């Protein structure tokens, strides 16, 4: 009886996936993003380096049933059970003020999405766990401005896909992030740039060693973590964006993601 019930649940999820595997309408939410920004510091002096990276997991992606974003049998949905995750390339940080508002500008970066159905990050300190498995998509996003006032930071950023690939969900159906959100992505994020993650409440900031990496993105220093989250929207329809080689028969992306064999950045 239990086996039969599981079969019904699996069939229901498969049906749900097929019903929702459609293009996200322009302006609609396509992703929910939970992340940590890793602000680089010198491992010995703890001085800021002016560079950083980030890791992400997704509690919601339109067109993919939520259970398929996490390991089979997961009883909690968080970074330790996520099987679709993402990582930022190394970016530079610039700060300036406007009276009581502190502005932080993050340089243009690439965001790689990875699918790894048989593994998950151990925790937020496991940066390589977020860039494990199969590369399934890359966004090239523009510079992002975070404005901070009274301890709360808000930012917005947009960018197109420069690479995407099909990947197979547990029910055997194919998913492709660019098919779901062909206009790219616009993300609004809320963060607390003045608040550093600590191992214990009120304790010293938790330091993560990111001097080396097995994945394609490496910060090259130690880092402290800053939490952020927000929704990602589909900003445009395929017809409203410029034609790209990837849209033509036999074409390929105009840019290749960092870390893909033989890849360069935007060509």
C-alpha positions as a Markdown table, in Angstrom:
| # | Residue | x | y | z |
|---|---|---|---|---|
| 1 | Unk | 0.0 | 0.0 | 0.0 |
| 2 | Unk | 2.8 | 2.4 | 0.8 |
| 3 | Unk | 4.6 | 1.6 | -2.4 |
| 4 | Unk | 1.3 | 2.2 | -4.3 |
| 5 | Unk | 0.8 | 5.6 | -2.6 |
| 6 | Unk | 4.4 | 6.6 | -3.5 |
| 7 | Unk | 3.6 | 5.7 | -7.1 |
| 8 | Unk | 0.5 | 8.0 | -7.0 |
| 9 | Unk | 2.6 | 10.8 | -5.6 |
| 10 | Unk | 5.3 | 10.4 | -8.2 |
| 11 | Unk | 2.7 | 10.4 | -11.0 |
| 12 | Unk | 1.1 | 13.5 | -9.5 |
| 13 | Unk | 4.5 | 15.3 | -9.5 |
| 14 | Unk | 5.2 | 14.3 | -13.0 |
| 15 | Unk | 1.8 | 15.6 | -14.1 |
| 16 | Unk | 2.4 | 18.9 | -12.2 |
| 17 | Unk | 5.8 | 19.3 | -13.9 |
| 18 | Unk | 4.4 | 18.8 | -17.4 |
| 19 | Unk | 1.5 | 21.3 | -16.6 |
| 20 | Unk | 3.9 | 24.0 | -15.4 |
| 21 | Unk | 6.8 | 23.6 | -17.8 |
| 22 | Unk | 5.8 | 26.7 | -19.7 |
| 23 | Unk | 7.4 | 30.1 | -20.3 |
| 24 | Unk | 7.3 | 32.4 | -17.3 |
| 25 | Unk | 5.2 | 35.5 | -18.3 |
| 26 | Unk | 7.1 | 38.8 | -18.7 |
| 27 | Unk | 7.3 | 40.4 | -15.2 |
| 28 | Unk | 6.4 | 37.3 | -13.4 |
| 29 | Unk | 8.5 | 35.6 | -10.7 |
| 30 | Unk | 10.5 | 32.7 | -12.1 |
| 31 | Unk | 12.9 | 32.1 | -9.2 |
| 32 | Unk | 13.2 | 32.6 | -5.5 |
| 33 | Unk | 16.8 | 33.0 | -4.5 |
| 34 | Unk | 18.6 | 32.5 | -1.1 |
| 35 | Unk | 22.3 | 33.3 | -1.0 |
| 36 | Unk | 25.4 | 34.2 | 0.9 |
| 37 | Unk | 27.9 | 36.8 | -0.3 |
| 38 | Unk | 31.5 | 36.0 | 0.5 |
| 39 | Unk | 33.3 | 39.3 | 1.1 |
| 40 | Unk | 37.0 | 38.7 | 0.6 |
| 41 | Unk | 39.4 | 39.4 | 3.5 |
| 42 | Unk | 43.1 | 38.8 | 4.0 |
| 43 | Unk | 43.5 | 35.5 | 5.9 |
| 44 | Unk | 46.1 | 36.9 | 8.2 |
| 45 | Unk | 45.2 | 40.6 | 8.7 |
| 46 | Unk | 41.4 | 40.3 | 8.1 |
| 47 | Unk | 41.6 | 43.5 | 5.9 |
| 48 | Unk | 39.0 | 43.7 | 3.2 |
| 49 | Unk | 40.3 | 42.8 | -0.3 |
| 50 | Unk | 37.6 | 44.6 | -2.3 |
| 51 | Unk | 36.5 | 41.4 | -4.0 |
| 52 | Unk | 33.9 | 38.8 | -3.4 |
| 53 | Unk | 31.7 | 35.9 | -4.7 |
| 54 | Unk | 28.4 | 34.3 | -3.7 |
| 55 | Unk | 26.6 | 31.0 | -3.5 |
| 56 | Unk | 22.8 | 30.4 | -4.1 |
| 57 | Unk | 20.1 | 27.8 | -3.6 |
| 58 | Unk | 16.5 | 28.0 | -4.8 |
| 59 | Unk | 13.3 | 27.3 | -2.8 |
| 60 | Unk | 11.2 | 27.9 | -6.0 |
| 61 | Unk | 11.8 | 27.8 | -9.7 |
| 62 | Unk | 8.7 | 28.1 | -12.0 |
| 63 | Unk | 8.1 | 25.0 | -14.0 |
| 64 | Unk | 10.0 | 22.7 | -11.7 |
| 65 | Unk | 8.1 | 21.0 | -8.7 |
| 66 | Unk | 9.7 | 22.1 | -5.5 |
| 67 | Unk | 10.6 | 18.5 | -4.3 |
| 68 | Unk | 12.7 | 18.2 | -7.5 |
| 69 | Unk | 14.9 | 21.0 | -6.3 |
| 70 | Unk | 16.1 | 19.0 | -3.3 |
| 71 | Unk | 17.4 | 15.5 | -2.6 |
| 72 | Unk | 14.9 | 12.7 | -2.6 |
| 73 | Unk | 13.4 | 12.1 | 0.8 |
| 74 | Unk | 14.6 | 15.5 | 2.2 |
| 75 | Unk | 12.7 | 16.5 | 5.3 |
| 76 | Unk | 14.0 | 20.1 | 5.2 |
| 77 | Unk | 14.5 | 22.4 | 2.3 |
| 78 | Unk | 17.7 | 24.4 | 2.6 |
| 79 | Unk | 21.3 | 24.6 | 1.3 |
| 80 | Unk | 22.2 | 21.2 | 2.8 |
| 81 | Unk | 19.5 | 19.4 | 0.7 |
| 82 | Unk | 19.5 | 21.5 | -2.4 |
| 83 | Unk | 20.5 | 19.9 | -5.7 |
| 84 | Unk | 20.1 | 22.9 | -8.0 |
| 85 | Unk | 22.5 | 25.6 | -6.8 |
| 86 | Unk | 24.6 | 28.5 | -8.3 |
| 87 | Unk | 27.9 | 30.3 | -7.8 |
| 88 | Unk | 29.2 | 33.8 | -8.7 |
| 89 | Unk | 32.4 | 34.5 | -10.5 |
| 90 | Unk | 34.8 | 36.8 | -8.6 |
| 91 | Unk | 33.7 | 40.4 | -8.6 |
| 92 | Unk | 35.0 | 43.7 | -7.4 |
| 93 | Unk | 33.4 | 46.0 | -4.8 |
| 94 | Unk | 33.3 | 49.8 | -4.7 |
| 95 | Unk | 31.8 | 51.8 | -1.9 |
| 96 | Unk | 30.6 | 55.4 | -1.8 |
| 97 | Unk | 28.1 | 57.4 | 0.3 |
| 98 | Unk | 25.1 | 59.7 | -0.3 |
| 99 | Unk | 24.6 | 61.4 | 3.1 |
| 100 | Unk | 23.2 | 58.6 | 5.3 |
| 101 | Unk | 23.0 | 56.0 | 2.5 |
| 102 | Unk | 26.0 | 53.7 | 1.8 |
| 103 | Unk | 26.2 | 52.4 | -1.8 |
| 104 | Unk | 28.1 | 49.3 | -2.8 |
| 105 | Unk | 28.7 | 48.6 | -6.4 |
| 106 | Unk | 29.4 | 45.0 | -7.5 |
| 107 | Unk | 31.1 | 44.6 | -10.9 |
| 108 | Unk | 29.5 | 42.6 | -13.7 |
| 109 | Unk | 29.8 | 38.9 | -13.1 |
| 110 | Unk | 28.7 | 35.5 | -14.4 |
| 111 | Unk | 26.4 | 33.3 | -12.4 |
| 112 | Unk | 26.7 | 29.5 | -13.1 |
| 113 | Unk | 23.8 | 27.2 | -12.2 |
| 114 | Unk | 24.6 | 23.5 | -11.4 |
| 115 | Unk | 22.5 | 20.4 | -11.1 |
| 116 | Unk | 23.8 | 17.7 | -8.8 |
| 117 | Unk | 21.0 | 15.2 | -7.9 |
| 118 | Unk | 23.3 | 13.0 | -5.9 |
| 119 | Unk | 25.0 | 15.6 | -3.7 |
| 120 | Unk | 24.3 | 18.8 | -1.8 |
| 121 | Unk | 26.6 | 21.4 | 0.0 |
| 122 | Unk | 27.5 | 20.4 | 3.5 |
| 123 | Unk | 26.7 | 24.0 | 4.7 |
| 124 | Unk | 27.4 | 27.5 | 3.6 |
| 125 | Unk | 31.1 | 27.1 | 4.2 |
| 126 | Unk | 31.2 | 24.4 | 1.4 |
| 127 | Unk | 31.5 | 26.8 | -1.5 |
| 128 | Unk | 32.6 | 24.0 | -3.9 |
| 129 | Unk | 29.4 | 22.1 | -3.0 |
| 130 | Unk | 27.4 | 24.9 | -4.8 |
| 131 | Unk | 29.5 | 24.5 | -8.0 |
| 132 | Unk | 29.4 | 20.8 | -8.2 |
| 133 | Unk | 27.7 | 18.5 | -10.7 |
| 134 | Unk | 26.6 | 19.5 | -14.2 |
| 135 | Unk | 26.7 | 23.1 | -15.5 |
| 136 | Unk | 23.1 | 23.8 | -16.8 |
| 137 | Unk | 23.0 | 27.6 | -17.2 |
| 138 | Unk | 25.0 | 30.8 | -17.0 |
| 139 | Unk | 23.7 | 34.3 | -16.7 |
| 140 | Unk | 25.9 | 37.3 | -17.5 |
| 141 | Unk | 24.6 | 40.1 | -15.2 |
| 142 | Unk | 25.4 | 43.8 | -15.2 |
| 143 | Unk | 26.9 | 45.8 | -12.4 |
| 144 | Unk | 24.7 | 45.8 | -9.3 |
| 145 | Unk | 24.2 | 48.7 | -6.9 |
| 146 | Unk | 23.3 | 47.9 | -3.2 |
| 147 | Unk | 22.0 | 50.9 | -1.2 |
| 148 | Unk | 22.1 | 50.5 | 2.6 |
| 149 | Unk | 20.2 | 52.6 | 5.1 |
| 150 | Unk | 19.4 | 51.8 | 8.7 |
| 151 | Unk | 21.2 | 48.4 | 8.3 |
| 152 | Unk | 19.1 | 47.1 | 5.4 |
| 153 | Unk | 20.4 | 46.9 | 1.9 |
| 154 | Unk | 18.5 | 46.7 | -1.4 |
| 155 | Unk | 19.7 | 46.0 | -4.9 |
| 156 | Unk | 18.5 | 45.1 | -8.4 |
| 157 | Unk | 20.4 | 43.5 | -11.3 |
| 158 | Unk | 19.6 | 42.1 | -14.8 |
| 159 | Unk | 21.2 | 40.0 | -17.4 |
| 160 | Unk | 20.7 | 37.5 | -20.2 |
| 161 | Unk | 21.5 | 33.8 | -20.5 |
| 162 | Unk | 24.8 | 33.1 | -22.3 |
| 163 | Unk | 24.5 | 29.4 | -21.9 |
| 164 | Unk | 21.9 | 26.8 | -21.0 |
| 165 | Unk | 21.5 | 23.1 | -21.3 |
| 166 | Unk | 18.7 | 20.5 | -20.8 |
| 167 | Unk | 18.9 | 18.5 | -17.5 |
| 168 | Unk | 16.7 | 15.5 | -16.5 |
| 169 | Unk | 14.4 | 15.7 | -13.5 |
| 170 | Unk | 13.6 | 12.7 | -11.3 |
| 171 | Unk | 10.5 | 11.8 | -13.3 |
| 172 | Unk | 12.5 | 11.7 | -16.6 |
| 173 | Unk | 11.3 | 15.0 | -18.0 |
| 174 | Unk | 13.7 | 17.5 | -19.4 |
| 175 | Unk | 14.1 | 21.0 | -17.9 |
| 176 | Unk | 15.9 | 24.0 | -19.4 |
| 177 | Unk | 16.1 | 27.3 | -17.5 |
| 178 | Unk | 16.4 | 29.4 | -20.6 |
| 179 | Unk | 13.2 | 27.7 | -22.0 |
| 180 | Unk | 11.4 | 28.7 | -18.8 |
| 181 | Unk | 12.8 | 32.3 | -18.7 |
| 182 | Unk | 13.9 | 33.2 | -22.2 |
| 183 | Unk | 14.2 | 36.9 | -21.4 |
| 184 | Unk | 17.0 | 36.4 | -18.9 |
| 185 | Unk | 16.6 | 37.5 | -15.3 |
| 186 | Unk | 16.0 | 40.6 | -13.2 |
| 187 | Unk | 16.7 | 40.0 | -9.5 |
| 188 | Unk | 15.8 | 42.2 | -6.6 |
| 189 | Unk | 17.6 | 41.4 | -3.4 |
| 190 | Unk | 17.5 | 42.4 | 0.2 |
| 191 | Unk | 20.6 | 42.0 | 2.3 |
| 192 | Unk | 22.3 | 43.3 | 5.5 |
| 193 | Unk | 25.7 | 44.4 | 4.2 |
| 194 | Unk | 26.6 | 45.6 | 7.6 |
| 195 | Unk | 25.8 | 42.3 | 9.3 |
| 196 | Unk | 28.3 | 39.5 | 9.1 |
| 197 | Unk | 27.3 | 35.9 | 9.7 |
| 198 | Unk | 28.7 | 34.5 | 13.0 |
| 199 | Unk | 28.9 | 30.9 | 14.2 |
| 200 | Unk | 27.1 | 31.8 | 17.4 |
| 201 | Unk | 24.7 | 34.6 | 18.1 |
| 202 | Unk | 26.6 | 37.8 | 18.9 |
| 203 | Unk | 29.9 | 36.0 | 18.3 |
| 204 | Unk | 32.8 | 36.9 | 16.0 |
| 205 | Unk | 32.2 | 36.8 | 12.2 |
| 206 | Unk | 32.6 | 33.3 | 10.8 |
| 207 | Unk | 35.6 | 33.2 | 8.4 |
| 208 | Unk | 35.6 | 30.9 | 5.4 |
| 209 | Unk | 38.8 | 29.8 | 3.6 |
| 210 | Unk | 38.3 | 30.3 | -0.1 |
| 211 | Unk | 41.9 | 30.4 | -1.0 |
| 212 | Unk | 41.5 | 27.3 | -3.3 |
| 213 | Unk | 38.6 | 25.7 | -5.1 |
| 214 | Unk | 37.9 | 22.5 | -7.0 |
| 215 | Unk | 35.3 | 24.3 | -9.0 |
| 216 | Unk | 35.8 | 26.9 | -11.8 |
| 217 | Unk | 35.3 | 29.9 | -9.6 |
| 218 | Unk | 37.9 | 30.8 | -6.9 |
| 219 | Unk | 38.0 | 33.8 | -4.7 |
| 220 | Unk | 41.6 | 33.2 | -3.7 |
| 221 | Unk | 41.4 | 34.6 | -0.1 |
| 222 | Unk | 39.5 | 34.1 | 3.1 |
| 223 | Unk | 36.0 | 35.6 | 3.4 |
| 224 | Unk | 33.2 | 36.6 | 5.7 |
| 225 | Unk | 29.6 | 35.9 | 4.8 |
| 226 | Unk | 26.6 | 38.3 | 4.3 |
| 227 | Unk | 23.1 | 36.9 | 3.9 |
| 228 | Unk | 20.8 | 38.0 | 1.1 |
| 229 | Unk | 17.7 | 36.8 | -0.7 |
| 230 | Unk | 15.0 | 37.9 | -3.2 |
| 231 | Unk | 12.9 | 37.0 | -6.3 |
| 232 | Unk | 14.1 | 36.7 | -9.9 |
| 233 | Unk | 11.7 | 37.9 | -12.6 |
| 234 | Unk | 11.5 | 37.2 | -16.4 |
| 235 | Unk | 12.2 | 40.7 | -17.7 |
| 236 | Unk | 11.4 | 40.3 | -21.4 |
| 237 | Unk | 9.9 | 38.1 | -24.1 |
| 238 | Unk | 12.2 | 36.3 | -26.7 |
| 239 | Unk | 10.9 | 38.7 | -29.4 |
| 240 | Unk | 12.0 | 41.8 | -27.4 |
| 241 | Unk | 15.6 | 40.9 | -27.1 |
| 242 | Unk | 18.3 | 41.0 | -29.8 |
| 243 | Unk | 18.8 | 37.9 | -31.9 |
| 244 | Unk | 21.6 | 35.7 | -30.7 |
| 245 | Unk | 23.5 | 32.9 | -32.4 |
| 246 | Unk | 21.9 | 30.5 | -29.9 |
| 247 | Unk | 18.5 | 31.3 | -31.3 |
| 248 | Unk | 19.4 | 30.2 | -34.8 |
| 249 | Unk | 19.4 | 26.6 | -36.1 |
| 250 | Unk | 22.8 | 25.1 | -35.4 |
| 251 | Unk | 23.8 | 28.2 | -33.5 |
| 252 | Unk | 25.7 | 28.4 | -30.2 |
| 253 | Unk | 25.8 | 30.9 | -27.4 |
| 254 | Unk | 27.6 | 34.2 | -28.1 |
| 255 | Unk | 29.4 | 33.9 | -24.7 |
| 256 | Unk | 30.6 | 30.8 | -22.9 |
| 257 | Unk | 30.6 | 30.3 | -19.2 |
| 258 | Unk | 33.8 | 30.5 | -17.2 |
| 259 | Unk | 34.9 | 27.0 | -16.3 |
| 260 | Unk | 33.4 | 25.2 | -19.3 |
| 261 | Unk | 36.2 | 23.3 | -21.1 |
| 262 | Unk | 37.8 | 25.5 | -23.7 |
| 263 | Unk | 35.6 | 28.4 | -22.7 |
| 264 | Unk | 36.3 | 32.1 | -22.7 |
| 265 | Unk | 34.3 | 34.9 | -21.3 |
| 266 | Unk | 31.9 | 37.0 | -23.5 |
| 267 | Unk | 33.1 | 36.7 | -27.0 |
